[in-house]
Amino acid sequence: MASHQSLGEAMTQQERIRLARRARSMSQKDLALAVGVQRSAVSHWEAPLGKNPNVSHLRRIALVTGIQFEWLATGRGEMPLSKDVELDSIATAEALLVEDPVEFRLVEAFRAAPLRTRLSLLEVMEELAAQRIGRRKGRNGVVAGPGTVASG
C-alpha cells in the first residue's frame, strides 16, 4: 500500500488542491471566498489540465485548508494539518482575514512583540488612523471630528 507521501507525489497539484478542499468539506465557492478569488479560478485550479495557482494563492489555500504548503505545492511530505493549525487554530483563522502583504507583516510583528509593546503599537496605529481620517483622540479616549476639539 502506498504511503501518503508517495500518493501525494503521484497526484497532480490540481488533485491535491481538490483533495485538500474536500478534506475540509468546502465547496469551490467556499474556498474561492476564503482565498479571495472567483469560484471559476478554483474550478480552473482543480481541472485536469487547469492552471496552477500562483504562490500567494497556493499559500492561502494551504492556510485555509490547514494543509502543509509543501505537500500542496509538490506532493512531498505529509498531507496532515500544518503545524500552525495544530498549534494555534485561532491565530490561523485570524490570519485568513489578512490578504495584504504589508498588513500580514504588521500582524506577524505585532504577534511577536511583548504585551507592553503591543499596547504602544496599538496606540500609535489608532492615532495614525485617526489623523488619516481627520480625527483626533483626546486623553479620555473620545474621538473628535474635524473642526472640533477632543476634551480630556
N, CA, C and O atoms as a GROMACS GRO file, in nm:
protein
  608
    1MET      N    1   0.084  -0.118   0.000
    1MET     CA    2   0.000   0.000   0.000
    1MET      C    3   0.088   0.124   0.000
    1MET      O    4   0.189   0.127   0.070
    2ALA      N    5   0.053   0.225  -0.076
    2ALA     CA    6   0.134   0.346  -0.089
    2ALA      C    7   0.113   0.436   0.032
    2ALA      O    8   0.005   0.442   0.089
    3SER      N    9   0.221   0.506   0.070
    3SER     CA   10   0.210   0.600   0.183
    3SER      C   11   0.148   0.729   0.135
    3SER      O   12   0.131   0.752   0.015
    4HIS      N   13   0.113   0.816   0.233
    4HIS     CA   14   0.060   0.948   0.199
    4HIS      C   15   0.159   1.023   0.112
    4HIS      O   16   0.121   1.092   0.017
    5GLN      N   17   0.289   1.008   0.145
    5GLN     CA   18   0.391   1.081   0.071
    5GLN      C   19   0.394   1.038  -0.075
    5GLN      O   20   0.391   1.123  -0.164
    6SER      N   21   0.398   0.908  -0.102
    6SER     CA   22   0.404   0.865  -0.241
    6SER      C   23   0.273   0.892  -0.313
    6SER      O   24   0.272   0.918  -0.433
    7LEU      N   25   0.163   0.886  -0.241
    7LEU     CA   26   0.035   0.920  -0.302
    7LEU      C   27   0.034   1.066  -0.344
    7LEU      O   28  -0.010   1.099  -0.454
    8GLY      N   29   0.083   1.154  -0.258
    8GLY     CA   30   0.088   1.296  -0.289
    8GLY      C   31   0.172   1.325  -0.410
    8GLY      O   32   0.135   1.407  -0.494
    9GLU      N   33   0.287   1.259  -0.421
    9GLU     CA   34   0.375   1.282  -0.534
    9GLU      C   35   0.314   1.226  -0.662
    9GLU      O   36   0.342   1.277  -0.771
   10ALA      N   37   0.232   1.122  -0.652
   10ALA     CA   38   0.169   1.064  -0.769
   10ALA      C   39   0.052   1.148  -0.818
   10ALA      O   40   0.009   1.136  -0.933
   11MET      N   41   0.000   1.232  -0.731
   11MET     CA   42  -0.114   1.317  -0.767
   11MET      C   43  -0.065   1.445  -0.833
   11MET      O   44   0.048   1.490  -0.812
   12THR      N   45  -0.152   1.503  -0.913
   12THR     CA   46  -0.121   1.634  -0.970
   12THR      C   47  -0.154   1.741  -0.866
   12THR      O   48  -0.224   1.715  -0.769
   13GLN      N   49  -0.101   1.860  -0.888
   13GLN     CA   50  -0.134   1.969  -0.797
   13GLN      C   51  -0.284   1.996  -0.798
   13GLN      O   52  -0.342   2.027  -0.694
   14GLN      N   53  -0.347   1.984  -0.913
   14GLN     CA   54  -0.491   2.004  -0.923
   14GLN      C   55  -0.566   1.905  -0.832
   14GLN      O   56  -0.661   1.942  -0.764
   15GLU      N   57  -0.521   1.779  -0.833
   15GLU     CA   58  -0.585   1.677  -0.750
   15GLU      C   59  -0.561   1.703  -0.601
   15GLU      O   60  -0.650   1.682  -0.519
   16ARG      N   61  -0.440   1.750  -0.567
   16ARG     CA   62  -0.411   1.780  -0.426
   16ARG      C   63  -0.495   1.897  -0.376
   16ARG      O   64  -0.541   1.895  -0.262
   17ILE      N   65  -0.515   1.999  -0.459
   17ILE     CA   66  -0.599   2.112  -0.420
   17ILE      C   67  -0.741   2.065  -0.395
   17ILE      O   68  -0.804   2.101  -0.295
   18ARG      N   69  -0.792   1.984  -0.486
   18ARG     CA   70  -0.929   1.932  -0.471
   18ARG      C   71  -0.942   1.846  -0.345
   18ARG      O   72  -1.040   1.858  -0.272
   19LEU      N   73  -0.844   1.760  -0.320
   19LEU     CA   74  -0.846   1.674  -0.202
   19LEU      C   75  -0.840   1.758  -0.074
   19LEU      O   76  -0.912   1.731   0.021
   20ALA      N   77  -0.755   1.860  -0.072
   20ALA     CA   78  -0.744   1.948   0.045
   20ALA      C   79  -0.876   2.019   0.071
   20ALA      O   80  -0.922   2.027   0.185
   21ARG      N   81  -0.938   2.070  -0.035
   21ARG     CA   82  -1.067   2.139  -0.022
   21ARG      C   83  -1.173   2.044   0.030
   21ARG      O   84  -1.247   2.078   0.123
   22ARG      N   85  -1.182   1.926  -0.028
   22ARG     CA   86  -1.283   1.829   0.013
   22ARG      C   87  -1.260   1.776   0.154
   22ARG      O   88  -1.354   1.747   0.227
   23ALA      N   89  -1.132   1.764   0.193
   23ALA     CA   90  -1.099   1.718   0.329
   23ALA      C   91  -1.153   1.814   0.434
   23ALA      O   92  -1.175   1.775   0.548
   24ARG      N   93  -1.173   1.938   0.396
   24ARG     CA   94  -1.227   2.040   0.488
   24ARG      C   95  -1.376   2.065   0.461
   24ARG      O   96  -1.434   2.160   0.514
   25SER      N   97  -1.436   1.980   0.380
   25SER     CA   98  -1.579   1.991   0.347
   25SER      C   99  -1.615   2.129   0.294
   25SER      O  100  -1.718   2.186   0.329
   26MET      N  101  -1.529   2.182   0.209
   26MET     CA  102  -1.552   2.314   0.150
   26MET      C  103  -1.598   2.298   0.006
   26MET      O  104  -1.553   2.209  -0.066
   27SER      N  105  -1.687   2.386  -0.035
   27SER     CA  106  -1.725   2.391  -0.176
   27SER      C  107  -1.620   2.476  -0.249
   27SER      O  108  -1.538   2.542  -0.186
   28GLN      N  109  -1.625   2.473  -0.382
   28GLN     CA  110  -1.535   2.559  -0.459
   28GLN      C  111  -1.563   2.706  -0.425
   28GLN      O  112  -1.471   2.787  -0.417
   29LYS      N  113  -1.690   2.738  -0.405
   29LYS     CA  114  -1.727   2.876  -0.370
   29LYS      C  115  -1.669   2.915  -0.235
   29LYS      O  116  -1.618   3.026  -0.219
   30ASP      N  117  -1.676   2.823  -0.136
   30ASP     CA  118  -1.620   2.849  -0.003
   30ASP      C  119  -1.470   2.879  -0.012
   30ASP      O  120  -1.421   2.976   0.047
   31LEU      N  121  -1.401   2.795  -0.086
   31LEU     CA  122  -1.256   2.814  -0.100
   31LEU      C  123  -1.225   2.944  -0.172
   31LEU      O  124  -1.134   3.017  -0.133
   32ALA      N  125  -1.300   2.972  -0.276
   32ALA     CA  126  -1.279   3.096  -0.352
   32ALA      C  127  -1.296   3.219  -0.262
   32ALA      O  128  -1.214   3.310  -0.266
   33LEU      N  129  -1.401   3.220  -0.181
   33LEU     CA  130  -1.424   3.333  -0.090
   33LEU      C  131  -1.311   3.346   0.011
   33LEU      O  132  -1.266   3.457   0.039
   34ALA      N  133  -1.265   3.234   0.064
   34ALA     CA  134  -1.158   3.236   0.164
   34ALA      C  135  -1.024   3.280   0.106
   34ALA      O  136  -0.945   3.345   0.174
   35VAL      N  137  -1.000   3.246  -0.020
   35VAL     CA  138  -0.873   3.280  -0.084
   35VAL      C  139  -0.879   3.419  -0.147
   35VAL      O  140  -0.776   3.484  -0.167
   36GLY      N  141  -1.001   3.465  -0.179
   36GLY     CA  142  -1.017   3.597  -0.238
   36GLY      C  143  -1.014   3.596  -0.390
   36GLY      O  144  -0.964   3.690  -0.452
   37VAL      N  145  -1.069   3.490  -0.449
   37VAL     CA  146  -1.076   3.478  -0.594
   37VAL      C  147  -1.218   3.440  -0.635
   37VAL      O  148  -1.304   3.415  -0.550
   38GLN      N  149  -1.242   3.436  -0.764
   38GLN     CA  150  -1.372   3.391  -0.815
   38GLN      C  151  -1.380   3.238  -0.807
   38GLN      O  152  -1.278   3.169  -0.810
   39ARG      N  153  -1.501   3.186  -0.799
   39ARG     CA  154  -1.518   3.041  -0.796
   39ARG      C  155  -1.459   2.975  -0.920
   39ARG      O  156  -1.407   2.864  -0.913
   40SER      N  157  -1.467   3.044  -1.032
   40SER     CA  158  -1.413   2.987  -1.156
   40SER      C  159  -1.263   2.965  -1.148
   40SER      O  160  -1.211   2.874  -1.213
   41ALA      N  161  -1.192   3.045  -1.068
   41ALA     CA  162  -1.048   3.026  -1.051
   41ALA      C  163  -1.021   2.892  -0.982
   41ALA      O  164  -0.932   2.817  -1.022
   42VAL      N  165  -1.100   2.862  -0.878
   42VAL     CA  166  -1.085   2.735  -0.808
   42VAL      C  167  -1.115   2.621  -0.904
   42VAL      O  168  -1.045   2.519  -0.904
   43SER      N  169  -1.218   2.636  -0.984
   43SER     CA  170  -1.254   2.534  -1.082
   43SER      C  171  -1.138   2.509  -1.178
   43SER      O  172  -1.108   2.394  -1.211
   44HIS      N  173  -1.073   2.616  -1.224
   44HIS     CA  174  -0.957   2.602  -1.314
   44HIS      C  175  -0.841   2.533  -1.243
   44HIS      O  176  -0.773   2.449  -1.302
   45TRP      N  177  -0.819   2.569  -1.116
   45TRP     CA  178  -0.708   2.508  -1.042
   45TRP      C  179  -0.728   2.358  -1.024
   45TRP      O  180  -0.631   2.283  -1.015
   46GLU      N  181  -0.854   2.314  -1.020
   46GLU     CA  182  -0.884   2.173  -0.996
   46GLU      C  183  -0.905   2.094  -1.125
   46GLU      O  184  -0.911   1.971  -1.122
   47ALA      N  185  -0.916   2.162  -1.237
   47ALA     CA  186  -0.940   2.093  -1.365
   47ALA      C  187  -0.815   2.014  -1.405
   47ALA      O  188  -0.703   2.057  -1.378
   48PRO      N  189  -0.832   1.897  -1.469
   48PRO     CA  190  -0.718   1.812  -1.506
   48PRO      C  191  -0.608   1.886  -1.583
   48PRO      O  192  -0.490   1.860  -1.560
   49LEU      N  193  -0.644   1.973  -1.672
   49LEU     CA  194  -0.543   2.049  -1.748
   49LEU      C  195  -0.546   2.196  -1.710
   49LEU      O  196  -0.505   2.283  -1.787
   50GLY      N  197  -0.595   2.223  -1.589
   50GLY     CA  198  -0.611   2.361  -1.544
   50GLY      C  199  -0.480   2.428  -1.507
   50GLY      O  200  -0.375   2.365  -1.496
   51LYS      N  201  -0.491   2.558  -1.488
   51LYS     CA  202  -0.375   2.638  -1.446
   51LYS      C  203  -0.345   2.614  -1.299
   51LYS      O  204  -0.434   2.582  -1.220
   52ASN      N  205  -0.218   2.628  -1.264
   52ASN     CA  206  -0.181   2.621  -1.123
   52ASN      C  207  -0.197   2.760  -1.061
   52ASN      O  208  -0.172   2.861  -1.128
   53PRO      N  209  -0.237   2.767  -0.936
   53PRO     CA  210  -0.247   2.897  -0.870
   53PRO      C  211  -0.107   2.956  -0.849
   53PRO      O  212  -0.009   2.882  -0.844
   54ASN      N  213  -0.099   3.088  -0.835
   54ASN     CA  214   0.031   3.147  -0.804
   54ASN      C  215   0.068   3.112  -0.661
   54ASN      O  216  -0.015   3.060  -0.586
   55VAL      N  217   0.191   3.142  -0.622
   55VAL     CA  218   0.240   3.103  -0.490
   55VAL      C  219   0.158   3.167  -0.378
   55VAL      O  220   0.131   3.104  -0.277
   56SER      N  221   0.118   3.291  -0.397
   56SER     CA  222   0.038   3.360  -0.296
   56SER      C  223  -0.095   3.289  -0.275
   56SER      O  224  -0.137   3.267  -0.162
   57HIS      N  225  -0.161   3.252  -0.384
   57HIS     CA  226  -0.289   3.182  -0.373
   57HIS      C  227  -0.269   3.042  -0.315
   57HIS      O  228  -0.351   2.994  -0.237
   58LEU      N  229  -0.160   2.977  -0.354
   58LEU     CA  230  -0.132   2.843  -0.301
   58LEU      C  231  -0.109   2.850  -0.150
   58LEU      O  232  -0.152   2.761  -0.076
   59ARG      N  233  -0.040   2.953  -0.105
   59ARG     CA  234  -0.018   2.973   0.038
   59ARG      C  235  -0.151   2.993   0.110
   59ARG      O  236  -0.174   2.937   0.217
   60ARG      N  237  -0.239   3.072   0.050
   60ARG     CA  238  -0.371   3.096   0.110
   60ARG      C  239  -0.453   2.967   0.115
   60ARG      O  240  -0.522   2.940   0.213
   61ILE      N  241  -0.445   2.887   0.008
   61ILE     CA  242  -0.517   2.758   0.006
   61ILE      C  243  -0.466   2.672   0.121
   61ILE      O  244  -0.546   2.610   0.192
   62ALA      N  245  -0.334   2.668   0.139
   62ALA     CA  246  -0.277   2.588   0.248
   62ALA      C  247  -0.326   2.637   0.383
   62ALA      O  248  -0.362   2.556   0.469
   63LEU      N  249  -0.328   2.768   0.404
   63LEU     CA  250  -0.376   2.823   0.531
   63LEU      C  251  -0.524   2.793   0.553
   63LEU      O  252  -0.564   2.751   0.662
   64VAL      N  253  -0.604   2.815   0.450
   64VAL     CA  254  -0.748   2.798   0.460
   64VAL      C  255  -0.784   2.651   0.487
   64VAL      O  256  -0.873   2.622   0.567
   65THR      N  257  -0.716   2.561   0.419
   65THR     CA  258  -0.748   2.419   0.435
   65THR      C  259  -0.672   2.354   0.549
   65THR      O  260  -0.706   2.244   0.594
   66GLY      N  261  -0.567   2.424   0.597
   66GLY     CA  262  -0.488   2.368   0.706
   66GLY      C  263  -0.392   2.260   0.663
   66GLY      O  264  -0.344   2.182   0.745
   67ILE      N  265  -0.365   2.254   0.535
   67ILE     CA  266  -0.276   2.152   0.480
   67ILE      C  267  -0.136   2.209   0.466
   67ILE      O  268  -0.120   2.328   0.437
   68GLN      N  269  -0.034   2.128   0.484
   68GLN     CA  270   0.103   2.174   0.471
   68GLN      C  271   0.130   2.223   0.329
   68GLN      O  272   0.094   2.158   0.231
   69PHE      N  273   0.192   2.340   0.321
   69PHE     CA  274   0.219   2.404   0.192
   69PHE      C  275   0.302   2.314   0.101
   69PHE      O  276   0.269   2.298  -0.017
   70GLU      N  277   0.408   2.253   0.153
   70GLU     CA  278   0.496   2.171   0.069
   70GLU      C  279   0.419   2.057   0.004
   70GLU      O  280   0.438   2.029  -0.114
   71TRP      N  281   0.332   1.991   0.080
   71TRP     CA  282   0.254   1.881   0.024
   71TRP      C  283   0.162   1.934  -0.085
   71TRP      O  284   0.150   1.873  -0.192
   72LEU      N  285   0.096   2.044  -0.059
   72LEU     CA  286   0.003   2.100  -0.156
   72LEU      C  287   0.076   2.140  -0.285
   72LEU      O  288   0.027   2.116  -0.395
   73ALA      N  289   0.193   2.201  -0.270
   73ALA     CA  290   0.268   2.251  -0.386
   73ALA      C  291   0.339   2.141  -0.464
   73ALA      O  292   0.341   2.144  -0.587
   74THR      N  293   0.397   2.043  -0.392
   74THR     CA  294   0.484   1.946  -0.460
   74THR      C  295   0.441   1.801  -0.445
   74THR      O  296   0.480   1.716  -0.524
   75GLY      N  297   0.360   1.773  -0.344
   75GLY     CA  298   0.322   1.635  -0.316
   75GLY      C  299   0.419   1.568  -0.221
   75GLY      O  300   0.395   1.455  -0.178
   76ARG      N  301   0.529   1.635  -0.188
   76ARG     CA  302   0.626   1.578  -0.094
   76ARG      C  303   0.582   1.609   0.049
   76ARG      O  304   0.512   1.706   0.075
   77GLY      N  305   0.623   1.524   0.138
   77GLY     CA  306   0.586   1.543   0.278
   77GLY      C  307   0.452   1.479   0.306
   77GLY      O  308   0.406   1.391   0.233
   78GLU      N  309   0.392   1.523   0.412
   78GLU     CA  310   0.264   1.466   0.456
   78GLU      C  311   0.150   1.564   0.434
   78GLU      O  312   0.170   1.685   0.435
   79MET      N  313   0.032   1.511   0.413
   79MET     CA  314  -0.086   1.593   0.392
   79MET      C  315  -0.145   1.649   0.522
   79MET      O  316  -0.214   1.751   0.516
   80PRO      N  317  -0.121   1.589   0.636
   80PRO     CA  318  -0.192   1.635   0.757
   80PRO      C  319  -0.184   1.785   0.779
   80PRO      O  320  -0.112   1.857   0.711
   81LEU      N  321  -0.261   1.829   0.877
   81LEU     CA  322  -0.268   1.970   0.912
   81LEU      C  323  -0.130   2.029   0.932
   81LEU      O  324  -0.039   1.963   0.982
   82SER      N  325  -0.117   2.153   0.892
   82SER     CA  326   0.009   2.224   0.913
   82SER      C  327   0.028   2.246   1.062
   82SER      O  328  -0.068   2.240   1.139
   83LYS      N  329   0.151   2.274   1.103
   83LYS     CA  330   0.182   2.299   1.244
   83LYS      C  331   0.106   2.421   1.295
   83LYS      O  332   0.064   2.422   1.410
   84ASP      N  333   0.088   2.524   1.211
   84ASP     CA  334   0.014   2.642   1.253
   84ASP      C  335  -0.126   2.605   1.299
   84ASP      O  336  -0.173   2.653   1.402
   85VAL      N  337  -0.191   2.519   1.223
   85VAL     CA  338  -0.328   2.480   1.257
   85VAL      C  339  -0.328   2.392   1.381
   85VAL      O  340  -0.414   2.408   1.468
   86GLU      N  341  -0.233   2.301   1.390
   86GLU     CA  342  -0.228   2.213   1.506
   86GLU      C  343  -0.201   2.292   1.634
   86GLU      O  344  -0.262   2.265   1.737
   87LEU      N  345  -0.111   2.388   1.628
   87LEU     CA  346  -0.069   2.460   1.748
   87LEU      C  347  -0.162   2.575   1.784
   87LEU      O  348  -0.182   2.603   1.903
   88ASP      N  349  -0.218   2.641   1.685
   88ASP     CA  350  -0.298   2.759   1.716
   88ASP      C  351  -0.400   2.785   1.607
   88ASP      O  352  -0.379   2.870   1.520
   89SER      N  353  -0.509   2.713   1.610
   89SER     CA  354  -0.609   2.728   1.505
   89SER      C  355  -0.675   2.864   1.508
   89SER      O  356  -0.719   2.913   1.404
   90ILE      N  357  -0.682   2.928   1.624
   90ILE     CA  358  -0.743   3.061   1.632
   90ILE      C  359  -0.657   3.162   1.559
   90ILE      O  360  -0.708   3.244   1.483
   91ALA      N  361  -0.525   3.159   1.581
   91ALA     CA  362  -0.435   3.252   1.512
   91ALA      C  363  -0.440   3.228   1.362
   91ALA      O  364  -0.436   3.324   1.285
   92THR      N  365  -0.447   3.104   1.319
   92THR     CA  366  -0.455   3.075   1.177
   92THR      C  367  -0.585   3.127   1.118
   92THR      O  368  -0.585   3.182   1.007
   93ALA      N  369  -0.695   3.111   1.190
   93ALA     CA  370  -0.823   3.161   1.140
   93ALA      C  371  -0.818   3.313   1.127
   93ALA      O  372  -0.870   3.369   1.030
   94GLU      N  373  -0.757   3.380   1.225
   94GLU     CA  374  -0.744   3.525   1.216
   94GLU      C  375  -0.656   3.564   1.098
   94GLU      O  376  -0.682   3.664   1.032
   95ALA      N  377  -0.552   3.486   1.072
   95ALA     CA  378  -0.461   3.516   0.961
   95ALA      C  379  -0.532   3.508   0.828
   95ALA      O  380  -0.491   3.571   0.731
   96LEU      N  381  -0.638   3.432   0.821
   96LEU     CA  382  -0.712   3.418   0.696
   96LEU      C  383  -0.774   3.550   0.653
   96LEU      O  384  -0.802   3.570   0.535
   97LEU      N  385  -0.794   3.640   0.746
   97LEU     CA  386  -0.856   3.767   0.714
   97LEU      C  387  -0.755   3.868   0.659
   97LEU      O  388  -0.795   3.975   0.612
   98VAL      N  389  -0.627   3.837   0.665
   98VAL     CA  390  -0.522   3.928   0.621
   98VAL      C  391  -0.477   3.889   0.481
   98VAL      O  392  -0.416   3.784   0.462
   99GLU      N  393  -0.507   3.974   0.384
   99GLU     CA  394  -0.470   3.945   0.246
   99GLU      C  395  -0.358   4.034   0.194
   99GLU      O  396  -0.283   3.994   0.105
  100ASP      N  397  -0.346   4.154   0.249
  100ASP     CA  398  -0.244   4.247   0.206
  100ASP      C  399  -0.108   4.207   0.266
  100ASP      O  400  -0.100   4.188   0.387
  101PRO      N  401  -0.002   4.194   0.184
  101PRO     CA  402   0.128   4.150   0.236
  101PRO      C  403   0.184   4.244   0.344
  101PRO      O  404   0.247   4.196   0.439
  102VAL      N  405   0.163   4.372   0.331
  102VAL     CA  406   0.213   4.467   0.431
  102VAL      C  407   0.137   4.448   0.562
  102VAL      O  408   0.197   4.448   0.670
  103GLU      N  409   0.006   4.432   0.552
  103GLU     CA  410  -0.075   4.409   0.671
  103GLU      C  411  -0.035   4.277   0.737
  103GLU      O  412  -0.031   4.267   0.860
  104PHE      N  413  -0.005   4.176   0.656
  104PHE     CA  414   0.038   4.047   0.709
  104PHE      C  415   0.167   4.062   0.789
  104PHE      O  416   0.180   4.005   0.898
  105ARG      N  417   0.263   4.139   0.735
  105ARG     CA  418   0.389   4.163   0.806
  105ARG      C  419   0.363   4.236   0.938
  105ARG      O  420   0.424   4.205   1.040
  106LEU      N  421   0.272   4.332   0.934
  106LEU     CA  422   0.238   4.407   1.054
  106LEU      C  423   0.178   4.315   1.161
  106LEU      O  424   0.215   4.322   1.278
  107VAL      N  425   0.087   4.228   1.120
  107VAL     CA  426   0.025   4.135   1.214
  107VAL      C  427   0.129   4.038   1.272
  107VAL      O  428   0.129   4.011   1.392
  108GLU      N  429   0.217   3.986   1.186
  108GLU     CA  430   0.322   3.896   1.235
  108GLU      C  431   0.411   3.964   1.338
  108GLU      O  432   0.440   3.907   1.442
  109ALA      N  433   0.454   4.088   1.308
  109ALA     CA  434   0.540   4.162   1.400
  109ALA      C  435   0.466   4.191   1.530
  109ALA      O  436   0.523   4.180   1.638
  110PHE      N  437   0.339   4.229   1.520
  110PHE     CA  438   0.258   4.258   1.637
  110PHE      C  439   0.247   4.135   1.727
  110PHE      O  440   0.263   4.145   1.849
  111ARG      N  441   0.220   4.021   1.668
  111ARG     CA  442   0.204   3.898   1.746
  111ARG      C  443   0.335   3.855   1.812
  111ARG      O  444   0.333   3.793   1.918
  112ALA      N  445   0.447   3.889   1.751
  112ALA     CA  446   0.576   3.851   1.806
  112ALA      C  447   0.622   3.946   1.917
  112ALA      O  448   0.712   3.912   1.994
  113ALA      N  449   0.560   4.063   1.926
  113ALA     CA  450   0.600   4.165   2.024
  113ALA      C  451   0.548   4.132   2.163
  113ALA      O  452   0.444   4.068   2.178
  114PRO      N  453   0.621   4.177   2.267
  114PRO     CA  454   0.571   4.160   2.404
  114PRO      C  455   0.445   4.245   2.426
  114PRO      O  456   0.421   4.340   2.352
  115LEU      N  457   0.367   4.210   2.525
  115LEU     CA  458   0.240   4.277   2.551
  115LEU      C  459   0.256   4.428   2.565
  115LEU      O  460   0.177   4.503   2.507
  116ARG      N  461   0.355   4.473   2.638
  116ARG     CA  462   0.375   4.617   2.659
  116ARG      C  463   0.396   4.688   2.524
  116ARG      O  464   0.341   4.796   2.501
  117THR      N  465   0.475   4.626   2.439
  117THR     CA  466   0.500   4.684   2.307
  117THR      C  467   0.373   4.682   2.223
  117THR      O  468   0.346   4.777   2.148
  118ARG      N  469   0.295   4.576   2.233
  118ARG     CA  470   0.170   4.567   2.159
  118ARG      C  471   0.077   4.684   2.191
  118ARG      O  472   0.018   4.744   2.102
  119LEU      N  473   0.066   4.715   2.319
  119LEU     CA  474  -0.021   4.824   2.360
  119LEU      C  475   0.027   4.957   2.304
  119LEU      O  476  -0.053   5.039   2.258
  120SER      N  477   0.158   4.979   2.307
  120SER     CA  478   0.214   5.102   2.249
  120SER      C  479   0.190   5.107   2.099
  120SER      O  480   0.150   5.211   2.045
  121LEU      N  481   0.212   4.996   2.031
  121LEU     CA  482   0.188   4.990   1.886
  121LEU      C  483   0.042   5.017   1.854
  121LEU      O  484   0.012   5.088   1.757
  122LEU      N  485  -0.047   4.962   1.933
  122LEU     CA  486  -0.189   4.984   1.911
  122LEU      C  487  -0.224   5.132   1.923
  122LEU      O  488  -0.298   5.185   1.840
  123GLU      N  489  -0.171   5.198   2.026
  123GLU     CA  490  -0.197   5.341   2.043
  123GLU      C  491  -0.145   5.422   1.924
  123GLU      O  492  -0.213   5.512   1.876
  124VAL      N  493  -0.024   5.388   1.878
  124VAL     CA  494   0.034   5.459   1.762
  124VAL      C  495  -0.052   5.439   1.638
  124VAL      O  496  -0.081   5.534   1.567
  125MET      N  497  -0.092   5.315   1.613
  125MET     CA  498  -0.173   5.286   1.495
  125MET      C  499  -0.309   5.356   1.501
  125MET      O  500  -0.356   5.409   1.401
  126GLU      N  501  -0.371   5.356   1.618
  126GLU     CA  502  -0.500   5.423   1.632
  126GLU      C  503  -0.486   5.572   1.608
  126GLU      O  504  -0.571   5.633   1.544
  127GLU      N  505  -0.379   5.632   1.660
  127GLU     CA  506  -0.356   5.775   1.641
  127GLU      C  507  -0.331   5.806   1.492
  127GLU      O  508  -0.387   5.902   1.439
  128LEU      N  509  -0.249   5.726   1.427
  128LEU     CA  510  -0.224   5.746   1.284
  128LEU      C  511  -0.352   5.731   1.202
  128LEU      O  512  -0.376   5.809   1.110
  129ALA      N  513  -0.432   5.632   1.236
  129ALA     CA  514  -0.558   5.612   1.164
  129ALA      C  515  -0.652   5.729   1.187
  129ALA      O  516  -0.720   5.774   1.095
  130ALA      N  517  -0.657   5.779   1.310
  130ALA     CA  518  -0.745   5.892   1.341
  130ALA      C  519  -0.699   6.016   1.265
  130ALA      O  520  -0.783   6.091   1.214
  131GLN      N  521  -0.569   6.039   1.255
  131GLN     CA  522  -0.516   6.153   1.180
  131GLN      C  523  -0.549   6.140   1.033
  131GLN      O  524  -0.580   6.238   0.966
  132ARG      N  525  -0.542   6.020   0.984
  132ARG     CA  526  -0.568   5.994   0.841
  132ARG      C  527  -0.710   6.033   0.802
  132ARG      O  528  -0.734   6.083   0.693
  133ILE      N  529  -0.804   6.009   0.893
  133ILE     CA  530  -0.944   6.043   0.862
  133ILE      C  531  -0.984   6.177   0.920
  133ILE      O  532  -1.101   6.213   0.920
  134GLY      N  533  -0.885   6.252   0.972
  134GLY     CA  534  -0.912   6.386   1.020
  134GLY      C  535  -0.972   6.395   1.158
  134GLY      O  536  -1.042   6.491   1.188
  135ARG      N  537  -0.948   6.297   1.240
  135ARG     CA  538  -1.000   6.298   1.377
  135ARG      C  539  -0.885   6.284   1.474
  135ARG      O  540  -0.781   6.225   1.442
  136ARG      N  541  -0.903   6.338   1.590
  136ARG     CA  542  -0.803   6.326   1.694
  136ARG      C  543  -0.867   6.269   1.819
  136ARG      O  544  -0.983   6.296   1.849
  137LYS      N  545  -0.792   6.190   1.889
  137LYS     CA  546  -0.842   6.129   2.011
  137LYS      C  547  -0.792   6.212   2.130
  137LYS      O  548  -0.674   6.242   2.140
  138GLY      N  549  -0.884   6.246   2.217
  138GLY     CA  550  -0.847   6.318   2.338
  138GLY      C  551  -0.788   6.224   2.441
  138GLY      O  552  -0.786   6.102   2.420
  139ARG      N  553  -0.740   6.280   2.551
  139ARG     CA  554  -0.677   6.198   2.655
  139ARG      C  555  -0.775   6.099   2.717
  139ARG      O  556  -0.735   5.995   2.768
  140ASN      N  557  -0.902   6.131   2.713
  140ASN     CA  558  -1.002   6.041   2.771
  140ASN      C  559  -1.048   5.934   2.672
  140ASN      O  560  -1.137   5.855   2.703
  141GLY      N  561  -0.987   5.933   2.553
  141GLY     CA  562  -1.021   5.831   2.455
  141GLY      C  563  -1.134   5.868   2.363
  141GLY      O  564  -1.170   5.790   2.275
  142VAL      N  565  -1.193   5.989   2.381
  142VAL     CA  566  -1.304   6.033   2.297
  142VAL      C  567  -1.248   6.086   2.166
  142VAL      O  568  -1.154   6.165   2.166
  143VAL      N  569  -1.305   6.042   2.055
  143VAL     CA  570  -1.260   6.085   1.924
  143VAL      C  571  -1.338   6.209   1.883
  143VAL      O  572  -1.461   6.211   1.887
  144ALA      N  573  -1.264   6.313   1.843
  144ALA     CA  574  -1.327   6.438   1.798
  144ALA      C  575  -1.316   6.445   1.647
  144ALA      O  576  -1.213   6.410   1.590
  145GLY      N  577  -1.421   6.489   1.582
  145GLY     CA  578  -1.422   6.502   1.437
  145GLY      C  579  -1.348   6.626   1.392
  145GLY      O  580  -1.302   6.705   1.475
  146PRO      N  581  -1.335   6.646   1.259
  146PRO     CA  582  -1.267   6.763   1.207
  146PRO      C  583  -1.334   6.891   1.256
  146PRO      O  584  -1.457   6.902   1.256
  147GLY      N  585  -1.252   6.987   1.298
  147GLY     CA  586  -1.306   7.115   1.341
  147GLY      C  587  -1.357   7.118   1.483
  147GLY      O  588  -1.405   7.221   1.530
  148THR      N  589  -1.348   7.004   1.554
  148THR     CA  590  -1.391   7.001   1.693
  148THR      C  591  -1.270   6.969   1.780
  148THR      O  592  -1.167   6.922   1.730
  149VAL      N  593  -1.282   6.994   1.904
  149VAL     CA  594  -1.172   6.970   1.997
  149VAL      C  595  -1.209   6.854   2.086
  149VAL      O  596  -1.318   6.850   2.144
  150ALA      N  597  -1.117   6.760   2.096
  150ALA     CA  598  -1.140   6.646   2.185
  150ALA      C  599  -1.110   6.690   2.326
  150ALA      O  600  -1.002   6.741   2.354
  151SER      N  601  -1.205   6.669   2.416
  151SER     CA  602  -1.183   6.707   2.555
  151SER      C  603  -1.106   6.596   2.625
  151SER      O  604  -1.106   6.481   2.582
  152GLY      N  605  -1.043   6.633   2.732
  152GLY     CA  606  -0.977   6.531   2.812
  152GLY      C  607  -0.843   6.570   2.842
  152GLY      O  608  -0.770   6.496   2.909
   0.00000   0.00000   0.00000
